[in-house]
Amino acid sequence: MRALLFDIDGTLLVTDDGGKAALEAALTDEFDLTSADVSISFAGRTDRSLFSELLERNRLSTSQRNQTRLSERYSTYLPDVLARRGGEVLPGVIELLDKIVTQPDHLCYAMTGNLEETATHKLNHFGLSHYFQGVFGGDHDVKREDLARRTAAELRNRHGEQHLTEMIVIGDTPHDIRCGHAIGARVVAVCTGSYDRVTLESENPSAVCDDFADANAIHDLLTAT
């Protein structure tokens, strides 16, 4: 049995910076700021790490209470922001997922730096939730490598180590590649996010794809024995 662990933003879909906009609004309103500063790098990071840096950047305490306040307000705002800003599922993704779910020996999960709740909002909004057997999110881990280790341990617990023969991480950032290496997984990187092929190849993934437009070829790559 093989587990396919998909990143969300930049890999499956784009939100027209919906997450960033929702976080900016959440910071501004929850902490009564005139204008929140959200000018930090978001790609490939866990929300737990982002919350801490955003609070610090806006001269707010990074206490667990403030992180919880920000998390809860952000989760409340995101669905409306997604509805207003649009975004799209990336080319070939639906065709690829349609093919994967017909494979009885392949498990399909989302492994993302997003909170589990906001990741689920995104998958629901874009009509992708039914393809995934679960979501592993960045609620608890600052580093993506720790998220991957927690995910791998939970999958082995759920499905049995003797049955789970392989994991493949699919993502668009160096963080995705590194977290895949941390659990001994194969990694398929895709150039549909903010990193180019040269940058992704420098992290030594198993394969790099320009996009998922050729769903048949990507399916064969992910399901080959």
DRENDO-1510 file (C-alpha; in Angstrom, 1 decimal, always signed):
<recs>
REC; n; res; u; v; w
REC; 1; MET; +0.0; +0.0; +0.0 .
REC; 2; ARG; +1.3; +3.4; -1.0 .
REC; 3; ALA; +0.4; +6.8; +0.7 .
REC; 4; LEU; +0.4; +9.9; -1.5 .
REC; 5; LEU; +0.9; +13.0; +0.6 .
REC; 6; PHE; -0.1; +16.2; -1.4 .
REC; 7; ASP; +0.7; +19.7; -0.4 .
REC; 8; ILE; -2.2; +22.1; -1.1 .
REC; 9; ASP; -1.2; +25.7; -2.0 .
REC; 10; GLY; +0.8; +26.0; -5.2 .
REC; 11; THR; +0.5; +22.2; -5.7 .
REC; 12; LEU; -3.2; +21.5; -6.0 .
REC; 13; LEU; -4.6; +25.0; -6.2 .
REC; 14; VAL; -4.0; +28.7; -5.9 .
REC; 15; THR; -6.2; +31.1; -3.8 .
REC; 16; ASP; -5.1; +34.5; -5.2 .
REC; 17; ASP; -3.4; +35.1; -1.9 .
REC; 18; GLY; -6.6; +34.4; +0.0 .
REC; 19; GLY; -4.8; +33.0; +3.0 .
REC; 20; LYS; -2.5; +36.0; +3.3 .
REC; 21; ALA; -5.5; +38.4; +2.9 .
REC; 22; ALA; -7.5; +36.5; +5.6 .
REC; 23; LEU; -4.5; +36.6; +8.0 .
REC; 24; GLU; -4.0; +40.3; +7.4 .
REC; 25; ALA; -7.6; +41.0; +8.2 .
REC; 26; ALA; -7.5; +38.6; +11.2 .
REC; 27; LEU; -4.4; +40.3; +12.7 .
REC; 28; THR; -5.8; +43.8; +12.1 .
REC; 29; ASP; -9.2; +43.1; +13.7 .
REC; 30; GLU; -8.2; +40.8; +16.5 .
REC; 31; PHE; -5.5; +43.0; +17.8 .
REC; 32; ASP; -6.9; +46.4; +16.9 .
REC; 33; LEU; -4.1; +47.3; +14.5 .
REC; 34; THR; -4.3; +50.2; +12.1 .
REC; 35; SER; -2.7; +48.1; +9.4 .
REC; 36; ALA; -1.1; +44.6; +9.9 .
REC; 37; ASP; +2.3; +43.9; +8.4 .
REC; 38; VAL; +2.2; +40.6; +6.7 .
REC; 39; SER; +5.3; +41.1; +4.4 .
REC; 40; ILE; +6.9; +37.8; +5.2 .
REC; 41; SER; +7.5; +34.6; +3.2 .
REC; 42; PHE; +4.6; +32.2; +3.3 .
REC; 43; ALA; +5.5; +29.5; +0.8 .
REC; 44; GLY; +6.1; +26.0; +2.2 .
REC; 45; ARG; +5.9; +27.0; +5.9 .
REC; 46; THR; +3.5; +25.8; +8.7 .
REC; 47; ASP; +0.9; +28.1; +10.0 .
REC; 48; ARG; +2.3; +27.7; +13.5 .
REC; 49; SER; +5.6; +29.2; +12.4 .
REC; 50; LEU; +3.8; +32.0; +10.4 .
REC; 51; PHE; +1.6; +33.0; +13.4 .
REC; 52; SER; +4.6; +33.4; +15.6 .
REC; 53; GLU; +6.6; +35.5; +13.1 .
REC; 54; LEU; +3.5; +37.7; +12.2 .
REC; 55; LEU; +2.8; +38.5; +15.8 .
REC; 56; GLU; +6.5; +39.4; +16.4 .
REC; 57; ARG; +6.6; +41.5; +13.2 .
REC; 58; ASN; +3.6; +43.4; +14.4 .
REC; 59; ARG; +5.2; +43.9; +17.9 .
REC; 60; LEU; +2.7; +41.6; +19.6 .
REC; 61; SER; +3.4; +38.9; +22.2 .
REC; 62; THR; +4.0; +35.5; +20.6 .
REC; 63; SER; +2.2; +33.9; +23.6 .
REC; 64; GLN; +0.1; +30.7; +23.0 .
REC; 65; ARG; -3.0; +32.8; +23.9 .
REC; 66; ASN; -2.2; +35.3; +21.1 .
REC; 67; GLN; -1.5; +32.5; +18.6 .
REC; 68; THR; -4.8; +30.9; +19.5 .
REC; 69; ARG; -6.6; +34.2; +19.1 .
REC; 70; LEU; -5.1; +34.7; +15.7 .
REC; 71; SER; -5.7; +31.1; +14.6 .
REC; 72; GLU; -9.4; +31.3; +15.5 .
REC; 73; ARG; -10.0; +34.6; +13.9 .
REC; 74; TYR; -8.2; +33.5; +10.7 .
REC; 75; SER; -10.2; +30.3; +10.5 .
REC; 76; THR; -13.4; +32.3; +10.8 .
REC; 77; TYR; -12.4; +34.8; +8.1 .
REC; 78; LEU; -10.9; +32.4; +5.5 .
REC; 79; PRO; -14.1; +31.0; +3.9 .
REC; 80; ASP; -15.5; +34.5; +3.1 .
REC; 81; VAL; -12.2; +35.7; +1.8 .
REC; 82; LEU; -11.9; +32.6; -0.5 .
REC; 83; ALA; -15.4; +33.3; -1.8 .
REC; 84; ARG; -14.5; +36.9; -2.7 .
REC; 85; ARG; -11.0; +36.4; -4.1 .
REC; 86; GLY; -11.5; +33.4; -6.3 .
REC; 87; GLY; -8.5; +31.3; -7.2 .
REC; 88; GLU; -8.5; +28.0; -9.1 .
REC; 89; VAL; -7.6; +24.4; -9.1 .
REC; 90; LEU; -4.4; +24.0; -11.1 .
REC; 91; PRO; -4.4; +22.3; -14.5 .
REC; 92; GLY; -4.6; +18.5; -14.5 .
REC; 93; VAL; -5.2; +18.2; -10.8 .
REC; 94; ILE; -8.8; +16.9; -10.9 .
REC; 95; GLU; -8.0; +14.5; -13.8 .
REC; 96; LEU; -5.0; +13.2; -11.8 .
REC; 97; LEU; -7.0; +12.7; -8.6 .
REC; 98; ASP; -9.8; +11.0; -10.5 .
REC; 99; LYS; -7.3; +8.5; -11.7 .
REC; 100; ILE; -5.6; +8.0; -8.3 .
REC; 101; VAL; -8.8; +7.2; -6.4 .
REC; 102; THR; -9.5; +4.3; -8.7 .
REC; 103; GLN; -6.3; +2.6; -7.4 .
REC; 104; PRO; -7.3; +0.5; -4.3 .
REC; 105; ASP; -3.7; +0.2; -3.1 .
REC; 106; HIS; -3.1; +3.9; -3.0 .
REC; 107; LEU; -4.0; +6.2; -0.1 .
REC; 108; CYS; -4.5; +9.9; -0.8 .
REC; 109; TYR; -3.9; +12.4; +2.0 .
REC; 110; ALA; -3.2; +16.1; +2.2 .
REC; 111; MET; -0.1; +17.1; +4.2 .
REC; 112; THR; +0.1; +20.8; +4.4 .
REC; 113; GLY; +1.5; +23.7; +6.4 .
REC; 114; ASN; -2.1; +25.0; +6.7 .
REC; 115; LEU; -4.1; +24.4; +9.8 .
REC; 116; GLU; -6.2; +21.3; +9.4 .
REC; 117; GLU; -9.3; +23.5; +9.7 .
REC; 118; THR; -8.3; +26.0; +7.0 .
REC; 119; ALA; -6.9; +23.3; +4.8 .
REC; 120; THR; -10.3; +21.6; +4.9 .
REC; 121; HIS; -11.9; +25.0; +4.1 .
REC; 122; LYS; -9.8; +25.2; +1.0 .
REC; 123; LEU; -10.4; +21.7; -0.2 .
REC; 124; ASN; -14.1; +22.1; +0.4 .
REC; 125; HIS; -14.2; +25.5; -1.4 .
REC; 126; PHE; -12.5; +24.0; -4.5 .
REC; 127; GLY; -14.5; +20.8; -4.5 .
REC; 128; LEU; -11.5; +18.5; -3.7 .
REC; 129; SER; -12.3; +17.1; -0.2 .
REC; 130; HIS; -13.8; +13.9; -1.4 .
REC; 131; TYR; -10.5; +12.8; -2.9 .
REC; 132; PHE; -8.6; +12.7; +0.4 .
REC; 133; GLN; -8.8; +10.3; +3.3 .
REC; 134; GLY; -7.6; +12.9; +5.7 .
REC; 135; VAL; -5.6; +16.1; +6.3 .
REC; 136; PHE; -2.4; +16.5; +8.2 .
REC; 137; GLY; -1.8; +20.2; +9.0 .
REC; 138; GLY; +0.6; +22.6; +10.5 .
REC; 139; ASP; -1.3; +23.1; +13.8 .
REC; 140; HIS; +1.4; +21.7; +16.0 .
REC; 141; ASP; +4.7; +21.8; +14.2 .
REC; 142; VAL; +7.0; +24.8; +13.5 .
REC; 143; LYS; +9.1; +22.8; +11.0 .
REC; 144; ARG; +7.7; +20.9; +8.0 .
REC; 145; GLU; +10.1; +18.0; +8.8 .
REC; 146; ASP; +8.3; +17.5; +12.2 .
REC; 147; LEU; +4.9; +17.6; +10.5 .
REC; 148; ALA; +6.1; +14.9; +8.1 .
REC; 149; ARG; +7.4; +12.7; +10.9 .
REC; 150; ARG; +4.1; +13.1; +12.8 .
REC; 151; THR; +2.2; +12.3; +9.7 .
REC; 152; ALA; +4.3; +9.2; +8.9 .
REC; 153; ALA; +3.9; +7.9; +12.4 .
REC; 154; GLU; +0.1; +8.4; +12.3 .
REC; 155; LEU; -0.2; +6.7; +8.9 .
REC; 156; ARG; +1.7; +3.6; +10.2 .
REC; 157; ASN; -0.5; +3.5; +13.2 .
REC; 158; ARG; -3.7; +3.7; +11.1 .
REC; 159; HIS; -2.7; +1.3; +8.3 .
REC; 160; GLY; -0.1; -0.9; +9.8 .
REC; 161; GLU; +3.6; -0.6; +9.1 .
REC; 162; GLN; +3.6; -4.0; +7.4 .
REC; 163; HIS; +1.0; -2.8; +4.9 .
REC; 164; LEU; +2.2; +0.8; +4.3 .
REC; 165; THR; +5.1; +0.0; +2.0 .
REC; 166; GLU; +5.9; +3.5; +0.6 .
REC; 167; MET; +5.1; +7.2; +1.0 .
REC; 168; ILE; +5.4; +9.8; -1.7 .
REC; 169; VAL; +5.4; +13.5; -0.9 .
REC; 170; ILE; +4.1; +15.8; -3.7 .
REC; 171; GLY; +4.7; +19.6; -3.3 .
REC; 172; ASP; +6.0; +22.8; -4.9 .
REC; 173; THR; +8.6; +24.1; -2.4 .
REC; 174; PRO; +12.0; +23.1; -1.1 .
REC; 175; HIS; +10.2; +22.6; +2.3 .
REC; 176; ASP; +8.1; +19.9; +0.8 .
REC; 177; ILE; +11.2; +18.1; -0.6 .
REC; 178; ARG; +13.1; +18.4; +2.7 .
REC; 179; CYS; +10.2; +17.0; +4.7 .
REC; 180; GLY; +9.9; +14.1; +2.3 .
REC; 181; HIS; +13.6; +13.3; +2.8 .
REC; 182; ALA; +13.1; +13.5; +6.6 .
REC; 183; ILE; +10.7; +10.5; +6.4 .
REC; 184; GLY; +12.6; +8.6; +3.7 .
REC; 185; ALA; +9.8; +9.2; +1.2 .
REC; 186; ARG; +10.1; +9.7; -2.5 .
REC; 187; VAL; +9.4; +13.3; -3.5 .
REC; 188; VAL; +7.8; +14.6; -6.7 .
REC; 189; ALA; +8.2; +18.4; -7.0 .
REC; 190; VAL; +6.0; +20.5; -9.2 .
REC; 191; CYS; +6.9; +24.0; -10.6 .
REC; 192; THR; +3.5; +25.5; -10.1 .
REC; 193; GLY; +4.3; +27.5; -7.0 .
REC; 194; SER; +6.8; +30.2; -6.4 .
REC; 195; TYR; +10.0; +28.1; -7.0 .
REC; 196; ASP; +11.6; +27.4; -10.3 .
REC; 197; ARG; +12.9; +24.0; -11.6 .
REC; 198; VAL; +16.5; +24.8; -10.8 .
REC; 199; THR; +15.7; +25.6; -7.2 .
REC; 200; LEU; +13.6; +22.5; -6.8 .
REC; 201; GLU; +16.2; +20.3; -8.5 .
REC; 202; SER; +18.9; +21.5; -6.1 .
REC; 203; GLU; +17.1; +19.8; -3.3 .
REC; 204; ASN; +17.3; +16.4; -5.0 .
REC; 205; PRO; +13.7; +15.3; -5.3 .
REC; 206; SER; +13.0; +12.0; -7.1 .
REC; 207; ALA; +11.4; +13.9; -10.0 .
REC; 208; VAL; +10.4; +17.5; -11.0 .
REC; 209; CYS; +7.4; +18.2; -13.1 .
REC; 210; ASP; +6.5; +21.5; -14.8 .
REC; 211; ASP; +2.8; +21.0; -13.9 .
REC; 212; PHE; +0.2; +18.3; -13.7 .
REC; 213; ALA; -1.4; +19.1; -17.1 .
REC; 214; ASP; -0.4; +15.7; -18.5 .
REC; 215; ALA; -2.4; +13.8; -15.8 .
REC; 216; ASN; -1.7; +10.4; -17.4 .
REC; 217; ALA; +2.0; +10.9; -17.2 .
REC; 218; ILE; +1.9; +12.1; -13.6 .
REC; 219; HIS; -0.4; +9.3; -12.6 .
REC; 220; ASP; +2.0; +6.8; -14.1 .
REC; 221; LEU; +4.9; +8.4; -12.2 .
REC; 222; LEU; +3.1; +8.3; -8.8 .
REC; 223; THR; +1.7; +4.8; -9.2 .
REC; 224; ALA; +4.5; +3.0; -10.9 .
REC; 225; THR; +5.8; -0.1; -9.1 .
</recs>
